């Protein structure tokens, strides 16, 4: 019997498979035969995917750790590791903008 382990779609690397599958999907849409998910089908598929992913406790723990990092850094990009990056951040406005807003506030006007 001939060796078929190096033949066929399944033996290709993932990028090549993805490229071929993408072309097939595009052709099906152009032809009008592609499946269009209803919102109900999409909801059910998302729910199944979420249930499957949530079974992987290590993956969920990693997601939680990443979320914790974001909540403690003021949602700054991870590339910005400077010690003084907090001073450079304009989230919510610069210190000068806050000072000006405070001076202009009606709550600070003397009667």
Secondary structure, DSSP 4 states (H G I P E B T S, - for coil): ----TT-SGGGS-HHHHHHHHHHHHHHHHHHT-S----HHHHHHHHHHHHHHHHT-HHHHHHHHHHHHHHHHTTT--TT---TTHHHH--TT--HHHHHHHHHH-GGG---
